[in-house]
């Protein structure tokens, strides 16, 4: 529903914007996670100059992990660093990475037709024609579906410890889940929070990494509650304060400052329903080398893998699909791209957004300007990366009318907590030094930016 509302809001602006230039390419990759980036490296080395549509989460789900300890050749590495390394490597070999989002696909025609939209506030649409396509769009997290969850989303309830964990330093938090993701989230939070409760629905963890489970259980500030479910999220006007728990049919309440969800995910395959063969769980069905049900279409990583769902298996899938795709193109010598067109982009020499370096600077900017909007972000927050060009674009359009600031919550944690920032990205709108609007998440913030443009 949020996406529908957002698209309706954007339609007004689409009418006034020139469309992006159509693009033709031999190969398009949908998704900028580990699988997609690996495919881009292989295809770039084969001089196929793949176009990669980065999507809403640059680097994919792995970029949200603060500590990756099972990547070959690395004892430990941040997920965002690993993803950025692959991104640079793919670009070095000629991949064109486009900060756009896939809107629709049509595999019934050749070349295939893919529609994308820009990630700025106007959502301008582009049509891409491609002879072959690799789908690497991953999955999205599940939600509990309990009362209060949506009400306090971004106000104490979240699903990204690496994004929001620093906002709960020395606080009491809970983690829901019994898999590897929950263990990783809880371990990370144990280094930040005063106390961490882990709510496991069954009588044991289903996580596969036993060493990490042992490490988690050894933490003095971690309490694991087995056979326990969160059945309701409660709070005050601004944020979460308690959760209701059910354990062996007994109900209880527990005071919490934050609740982190790590309860699995579902594949992002809604765009492909009716076009590609999907299994009962919604995953793309693939054969050798990631080949999907239509020749020339491949699927890699979590969108086609309900079992392993590891970064290294996604990378392997990406490599195999790229090699299969090269063979597919070589077997069709008469297929030629309609012409490679450079992807148009406006390069800004100077940002219109002021990066705040201190609390004194922040207070001064807020007090000396009539209307100020502030983006609170973290360097490794995927949604923050997705939203950054939107905020920059709005700053350029509203220059002289609204002052745009951004605050890195890792550097200015005390300021962020004092202002009640519980999730990222969050924006505050100040008028005459007072907060008049608070928006959490890209959808809400884009709506606010549109309102400011109309004033």
NORCOR-V29052 format. One record per residue. RES is the residue in one small letter. PHI is phi in whole degrees, 0 to 359 (* if undefined). BURIAL is + if it has 24 or more other C-alpha atoms within 12 Angstrom, else -. Layout:
RES_PHI_BURIAL / RES_PHI_BURIAL
//
This chain:
x_*_- / x_300_- / x_293_- / x_295_- / x_299_- / x_298_+ / x_295_- / x_298_- / x_298_+ / x_283_+ / x_302_- / x_302_- / x_281_+ / x_298_- / x_297_- / x_265_- / x_255_- / x_288_- / x_293_- / x_293_+ / x_295_- / x_303_+ / x_224_+ / x_242_+ / x_207_+ / x_288_+ / x_227_+ / x_239_+ / x_246_+ / x_259_+ / x_120_+ / x_251_+ / x_275_+ / x_298_+ / x_297_+ / x_296_+ / x_293_+ / x_295_+ / x_302_+ / x_297_+ / x_297_+ / x_296_+ / x_289_+ / x_295_+ / x_294_- / x_272_+ / x_63_- / x_265_+ / x_46_+ / x_294_+ / x_257_+ / x_250_+ / x_272_+ / x_290_+ / x_80_+ / x_282_+ / x_231_+ / x_305_+ / x_89_+ / x_73_+ / x_300_+ / x_297_+ / x_295_+ / x_272_+ / x_269_+ / x_284_+ / x_214_+ / x_252_+ / x_243_- / x_236_- / x_272_- / x_305_- / x_88_- / x_234_- / x_295_- / x_197_- / x_207_- / x_291_+ / x_301_+ / x_294_+ / x_291_+ / x_299_+ / x_297_+ / x_293_+ / x_298_- / x_293_+ / x_299_+ / x_297_- / x_295_+ / x_294_+ / x_293_+ / x_299_- / x_268_+ / x_106_+ / x_290_+ / x_255_+ / x_264_+ / x_247_+ / x_280_+ / x_230_+ / x_237_+ / x_285_+ / x_258_+ / x_203_- / x_225_+ / x_223_+ / x_265_+ / x_277_- / x_242_- / x_231_+ / x_294_+ / x_296_+ / x_248_+ / x_237_+ / x_258_+ / x_234_+ / x_230_+ / x_292_+ / x_268_+ / x_278_+ / x_292_+ / x_262_+ / x_54_+ / x_291_+ / x_266_+ / x_229_+ / x_253_+ / x_244_+ / x_253_+ / x_217_+ / x_279_+ / x_211_+ / x_217_+ / x_248_+ / x_261_+ / x_221_+ / x_268_+ / x_65_+ / x_221_+ / x_234_- / x_292_- / x_277_- / x_235_+ / x_289_+ / x_76_- / x_258_- / x_298_- / x_91_+ / x_297_+ / x_289_- / x_299_- / x_256_+ / x_294_+ / x_81_+ / x_233_+ / x_130_+ / x_256_+ / x_205_+ / x_226_+ / x_219_+ / x_293_+ / x_293_+ / x_285_+ / x_248_+ / x_303_+ / x_297_+ / x_285_+ / x_243_+ / x_300_+ / x_64_- / x_250_+ / x_254_+ / x_229_+ / x_234_+ / x_236_+ / x_257_+ / x_141_+ / x_233_+ / x_265_+ / x_299_+ / x_298_+ / x_295_+ / x_297_+ / x_297_+ / x_300_+ / x_295_+ / x_298_+ / x_298_+ / x_293_+ / x_296_+ / x_274_+ / x_243_+ / x_279_+ / x_290_+ / x_213_+ / x_234_+ / x_257_+ / x_246_+ / x_259_+ / x_252_+ / x_295_+ / x_257_- / x_276_- / x_201_- / x_288_+ / x_259_- / x_298_+ / x_264_- / x_272_- / x_296_- / x_299_- / x_290_+ / x_297_+ / x_299_- / x_297_- / x_296_+ / x_294_- / x_277_- / x_287_+ / x_289_- / x_258_+ / x_244_+ / x_237_+ / x_262_+ / x_247_+ / x_280_+ / x_51_- / x_231_+ / x_238_+ / x_275_+ / x_251_+ / x_198_+ / x_250_+ / x_236_+ / x_182_+ / x_263_- / x_293_- / x_259_- / x_204_+ / x_299_+ / x_232_+ / x_216_+ / x_230_+ / x_266_+ / x_242_+ / x_239_- / x_225_- / x_52_- / x_69_- / x_259_- / x_260_- / x_209_- / x_237_- / x_223_+ / x_285_+ / x_221_+ / x_265_+ / x_207_+ / x_229_+ / x_251_+ / x_265_+ / x_219_+ / x_239_+ / x_89_+ / x_206_+ / x_228_+ / x_291_+ / x_274_+ / x_247_+ / x_300_+ / x_293_+ / x_253_+ / x_298_- / x_87_- / x_248_- / x_243_+ / x_287_+ / x_243_+ / x_274_- / x_296_- / x_271_- / x_96_+ / x_279_+ / x_290_+ / x_279_+ / x_233_+ / x_247_- / x_307_- / x_66_+ / x_82_+ / x_293_+ / x_273_+ / x_285_+ / x_245_+ / x_304_+ / x_92_+ / x_245_+ / x_229_+ / x_228_+ / x_224_+ / x_76_+ / x_299_+ / x_288_+ / x_232_+ / x_228_+ / x_277_+ / x_254_- / x_275_- / x_50_+ / x_245_+ / x_299_+ / x_291_+ / x_288_+ / x_296_+ / x_297_+ / x_298_+ / x_301_+ / x_297_+ / x_294_+ / x_295_+ / x_297_+ / x_298_+ / x_292_+ / x_297_+ / x_296_+ / x_301_+ / x_295_- / x_301_+ / x_292_+ / x_292_- / x_280_- / x_237_- / x_297_- / x_277_- / x_279_- / x_233_- / x_296_+ / x_292_- / x_132_- / x_276_- / x_249_- / x_292_- / x_284_+ / x_284_- / x_206_- / x_265_- / x_265_- / x_265_- / x_284_- / x_217_- / x_288_- / x_268_+ / x_255_+ / x_270_+ / x_277_+ / x_280_+ / x_254_- / x_206_- / x_295_- / x_297_- / x_297_- / x_299_+ / x_301_- / x_296_- / x_297_+ / x_292_+ / x_283_- / x_268_- / x_241_- / x_294_- / x_230_+ / x_228_+ / x_242_+ / x_238_+ / x_260_+ / x_262_+ / x_219_+ / x_230_+ / x_301_+ / x_256_+ / x_277_+ / x_301_+ / x_302_+ / x_294_+ / x_297_+ / x_296_+ / x_278_+ / x_307_+ / x_293_+ / x_296_+ / x_295_+ / x_295_+ / x_297_+ / x_295_+ / x_297_+ / x_292_+ / x_286_+ / x_258_+ / x_301_- / x_92_- / x_252_- / x_226_+ / x_272_+ / x_253_+ / x_234_+ / x_224_+ / x_233_+ / x_278_+ / x_293_+ / x_289_+ / x_274_- / x_237_+ / x_297_+ / x_297_- / x_299_+ / x_297_+ / x_293_+ / x_299_- / x_268_+ / x_76_+ / x_282_+ / x_242_+ / x_203_+ / x_226_+ / x_282_+ / x_231_+ / x_238_+ / x_243_+ / x_254_+ / x_255_+ / x_230_- / x_55_- / x_85_- / x_244_- / x_288_- / x_244_- / x_215_- / x_227_+ / x_233_+ / x_239_+ / x_89_+ / x_304_+ / x_298_+ / x_296_+ / x_292_+ / x_299_+ / x_301_+ / x_296_+ / x_297_+ / x_295_+ / x_299_- / x_293_+ / x_295_- / x_280_- / x_290_-
//
